[in-house]
Amino acid sequence: MVLKDSILMVISSLILIVCVLVGVAFM
């Protein structure tokens, strides 16, 4: 369960980073 939670956290962090990069690229 702990492993699944950490993987979920990593995925959401990556999505957040991608969103920021896309936002900066289109600015």
mmCIF file of the N, C-alpha and C atoms, coordinates in Angstrom:
data_MODEL
# 
_entry.id   MODEL 
# 
loop_
_atom_site.group_PDB 
_atom_site.id 
_atom_site.type_symbol 
_atom_site.label_atom_id 
_atom_site.label_alt_id 
_atom_site.label_comp_id 
_atom_site.label_asym_id 
_atom_site.label_entity_id 
_atom_site.label_seq_id 
_atom_site.pdbx_PDB_ins_code 
_atom_site.Cartn_x 
_atom_site.Cartn_y 
_atom_site.Cartn_z 
_atom_site.occupancy 
_atom_site.B_iso_or_equiv 
_atom_site.pdbx_formal_charge 
_atom_site.auth_seq_id 
_atom_site.auth_comp_id 
_atom_site.auth_asym_id 
_atom_site.auth_atom_id 
_atom_site.pdbx_PDB_model_num 
ATOM 1  N N  . MET A 1 1  ? 0.837 -1.198 0.000   1.00 0.00 ? 1  MET A N  1 
ATOM 2  C CA . MET A 1 1  ? 0.000 0.000  0.000   1.00 0.00 ? 1  MET A CA 1 
ATOM 3  C C  . MET A 1 1  ? 0.878 1.256  0.000   1.00 0.00 ? 1  MET A C  1 
ATOM 4  N N  . VAL A 1 2  ? 1.935 1.206  0.783   1.00 0.00 ? 2  VAL A N  1 
ATOM 5  C CA . VAL A 1 2  ? 2.821 2.377  0.852   1.00 0.00 ? 2  VAL A CA 1 
ATOM 6  C C  . VAL A 1 2  ? 3.470 2.621  -0.507  1.00 0.00 ? 2  VAL A C  1 
ATOM 7  N N  . LEU A 1 3  ? 3.864 1.520  -1.164  1.00 0.00 ? 3  LEU A N  1 
ATOM 8  C CA . LEU A 1 3  ? 4.494 1.639  -2.485  1.00 0.00 ? 3  LEU A CA 1 
ATOM 9  C C  . LEU A 1 3  ? 3.529 2.272  -3.477  1.00 0.00 ? 3  LEU A C  1 
ATOM 10 N N  . LYS A 1 4  ? 2.273 1.847  -3.434  1.00 0.00 ? 4  LYS A N  1 
ATOM 11 C CA . LYS A 1 4  ? 1.268 2.393  -4.347  1.00 0.00 ? 4  LYS A CA 1 
ATOM 12 C C  . LYS A 1 4  ? 1.077 3.886  -4.095  1.00 0.00 ? 4  LYS A C  1 
ATOM 13 N N  . ASP A 1 5  ? 1.055 4.285  -2.819  1.00 0.00 ? 5  ASP A N  1 
ATOM 14 C CA . ASP A 1 5  ? 0.880 5.702  -2.494  1.00 0.00 ? 5  ASP A CA 1 
ATOM 15 C C  . ASP A 1 5  ? 2.045 6.533  -3.013  1.00 0.00 ? 5  ASP A C  1 
ATOM 16 N N  . SER A 1 6  ? 3.262 6.024  -2.854  1.00 0.00 ? 6  SER A N  1 
ATOM 17 C CA . SER A 1 6  ? 4.434 6.787  -3.299  1.00 0.00 ? 6  SER A CA 1 
ATOM 18 C C  . SER A 1 6  ? 4.450 6.891  -4.819  1.00 0.00 ? 6  SER A C  1 
ATOM 19 N N  . ILE A 1 7  ? 4.055 5.820  -5.510  1.00 0.00 ? 7  ILE A N  1 
ATOM 20 C CA . ILE A 1 7  ? 3.991 5.860  -6.981  1.00 0.00 ? 7  ILE A CA 1 
ATOM 21 C C  . ILE A 1 7  ? 2.955 6.887  -7.423  1.00 0.00 ? 7  ILE A C  1 
ATOM 22 N N  . LEU A 1 8  ? 1.827 6.906  -6.745  1.00 0.00 ? 8  LEU A N  1 
ATOM 23 C CA . LEU A 1 8  ? 0.775 7.870  -7.068  1.00 0.00 ? 8  LEU A CA 1 
ATOM 24 C C  . LEU A 1 8  ? 1.284 9.297  -6.877  1.00 0.00 ? 8  LEU A C  1 
ATOM 25 N N  . MET A 1 9  ? 2.041 9.518  -5.792  1.00 0.00 ? 9  MET A N  1 
ATOM 26 C CA . MET A 1 9  ? 2.587 10.848 -5.515  1.00 0.00 ? 9  MET A CA 1 
ATOM 27 C C  . MET A 1 9  ? 3.578 11.256 -6.601  1.00 0.00 ? 9  MET A C  1 
ATOM 28 N N  . VAL A 1 10 ? 4.418 10.327 -7.029  1.00 0.00 ? 10 VAL A N  1 
ATOM 29 C CA . VAL A 1 10 ? 5.399 10.621 -8.081  1.00 0.00 ? 10 VAL A CA 1 
ATOM 30 C C  . VAL A 1 10 ? 4.690 10.963 -9.387  1.00 0.00 ? 10 VAL A C  1 
ATOM 31 N N  . ILE A 1 11 ? 3.651 10.211 -9.727  1.00 0.00 ? 11 ILE A N  1 
ATOM 32 C CA . ILE A 1 11 ? 2.910 10.459 -10.973 1.00 0.00 ? 11 ILE A CA 1 
ATOM 33 C C  . ILE A 1 11 ? 2.246 11.833 -10.930 1.00 0.00 ? 11 ILE A C  1 
ATOM 34 N N  . SER A 1 12 ? 1.623 12.173 -9.814  1.00 0.00 ? 12 SER A N  1 
ATOM 35 C CA . SER A 1 12 ? 0.969 13.481 -9.721  1.00 0.00 ? 12 SER A CA 1 
ATOM 36 C C  . SER A 1 12 ? 1.998 14.605 -9.771  1.00 0.00 ? 12 SER A C  1 
ATOM 37 N N  . SER A 1 13 ? 3.186 14.388 -9.200  1.00 0.00 ? 13 SER A N  1 
ATOM 38 C CA . SER A 1 13 ? 4.246 15.399 -9.261  1.00 0.00 ? 13 SER A CA 1 
ATOM 39 C C  . SER A 1 13 ? 4.699 15.593 -10.705 1.00 0.00 ? 13 SER A C  1 
ATOM 40 N N  . LEU A 1 14 ? 4.851 14.487 -11.445 1.00 0.00 ? 14 LEU A N  1 
ATOM 41 C CA . LEU A 1 14 ? 5.253 14.580 -12.852 1.00 0.00 ? 14 LEU A CA 1 
ATOM 42 C C  . LEU A 1 14 ? 4.196 15.317 -13.667 1.00 0.00 ? 14 LEU A C  1 
ATOM 43 N N  . ILE A 1 15 ? 2.926 15.040 -13.416 1.00 0.00 ? 15 ILE A N  1 
ATOM 44 C CA . ILE A 1 15 ? 1.848 15.713 -14.139 1.00 0.00 ? 15 ILE A CA 1 
ATOM 45 C C  . ILE A 1 15 ? 1.900 17.214 -13.849 1.00 0.00 ? 15 ILE A C  1 
ATOM 46 N N  . LEU A 1 16 ? 2.138 17.567 -12.596 1.00 0.00 ? 16 LEU A N  1 
ATOM 47 C CA . LEU A 1 16 ? 2.220 18.974 -12.217 1.00 0.00 ? 16 LEU A CA 1 
ATOM 48 C C  . LEU A 1 16 ? 3.375 19.655 -12.940 1.00 0.00 ? 16 LEU A C  1 
ATOM 49 N N  . ILE A 1 17 ? 4.542 19.001 -12.987 1.00 0.00 ? 17 ILE A N  1 
ATOM 50 C CA . ILE A 1 17 ? 5.712 19.559 -13.662 1.00 0.00 ? 17 ILE A CA 1 
ATOM 51 C C  . ILE A 1 17 ? 5.426 19.737 -15.153 1.00 0.00 ? 17 ILE A C  1 
ATOM 52 N N  . VAL A 1 18 ? 4.793 18.738 -15.775 1.00 0.00 ? 18 VAL A N  1 
ATOM 53 C CA . VAL A 1 18 ? 4.468 18.826 -17.207 1.00 0.00 ? 18 VAL A CA 1 
ATOM 54 C C  . VAL A 1 18 ? 3.512 19.993 -17.452 1.00 0.00 ? 18 VAL A C  1 
ATOM 55 N N  . CYS A 1 19 ? 2.519 20.159 -16.598 1.00 0.00 ? 19 CYS A N  1 
ATOM 56 C CA . CYS A 1 19 ? 1.568 21.267 -16.752 1.00 0.00 ? 19 CYS A CA 1 
ATOM 57 C C  . CYS A 1 19 ? 2.291 22.604 -16.666 1.00 0.00 ? 19 CYS A C  1 
ATOM 58 N N  . VAL A 1 20 ? 3.215 22.738 -15.723 1.00 0.00 ? 20 VAL A N  1 
ATOM 59 C CA . VAL A 1 20 ? 3.978 23.984 -15.574 1.00 0.00 ? 20 VAL A CA 1 
ATOM 60 C C  . VAL A 1 20 ? 4.830 24.234 -16.817 1.00 0.00 ? 20 VAL A C  1 
ATOM 61 N N  . LEU A 1 21 ? 5.502 23.191 -17.309 1.00 0.00 ? 21 LEU A N  1 
ATOM 62 C CA . LEU A 1 21 ? 6.350 23.343 -18.504 1.00 0.00 ? 21 LEU A CA 1 
ATOM 63 C C  . LEU A 1 21 ? 5.518 23.749 -19.711 1.00 0.00 ? 21 LEU A C  1 
ATOM 64 N N  . VAL A 1 22 ? 4.355 23.127 -19.887 1.00 0.00 ? 22 VAL A N  1 
ATOM 65 C CA . VAL A 1 22 ? 3.479 23.479 -21.014 1.00 0.00 ? 22 VAL A CA 1 
ATOM 66 C C  . VAL A 1 22 ? 3.000 24.923 -20.879 1.00 0.00 ? 22 VAL A C  1 
ATOM 67 N N  . GLY A 1 23 ? 2.647 25.307 -19.665 1.00 0.00 ? 23 GLY A N  1 
ATOM 68 C CA . GLY A 1 23 ? 2.193 26.682 -19.433 1.00 0.00 ? 23 GLY A CA 1 
ATOM 69 C C  . GLY A 1 23 ? 3.293 27.679 -19.759 1.00 0.00 ? 23 GLY A C  1 
ATOM 70 N N  . VAL A 1 24 ? 4.514 27.384 -19.365 1.00 0.00 ? 24 VAL A N  1 
ATOM 71 C CA . VAL A 1 24 ? 5.638 28.284 -19.652 1.00 0.00 ? 24 VAL A CA 1 
ATOM 72 C C  . VAL A 1 24 ? 5.917 28.319 -21.157 1.00 0.00 ? 24 VAL A C  1 
ATOM 73 N N  . ALA A 1 25 ? 5.810 27.165 -21.806 1.00 0.00 ? 25 ALA A N  1 
ATOM 74 C CA . ALA A 1 25 ? 6.102 27.091 -23.241 1.00 0.00 ? 25 ALA A CA 1 
ATOM 75 C C  . ALA A 1 25 ? 5.089 27.912 -24.047 1.00 0.00 ? 25 ALA A C  1 
ATOM 76 N N  . PHE A 1 26 ? 3.834 27.929 -23.617 1.00 0.00 ? 26 PHE A N  1 
ATOM 77 C CA . PHE A 1 26 ? 2.801 28.649 -24.365 1.00 0.00 ? 26 PHE A CA 1 
ATOM 78 C C  . PHE A 1 26 ? 2.649 30.098 -23.903 1.00 0.00 ? 26 PHE A C  1 
ATOM 79 N N  . MET A 1 27 ? 3.483 30.536 -22.954 1.00 0.00 ? 27 MET A N  1 
ATOM 80 C CA . MET A 1 27 ? 3.367 31.899 -22.460 1.00 0.00 ? 27 MET A CA 1 
ATOM 81 C C  . MET A 1 27 ? 3.972 32.897 -23.431 1.00 0.00 ? 27 MET A C  1 
# 
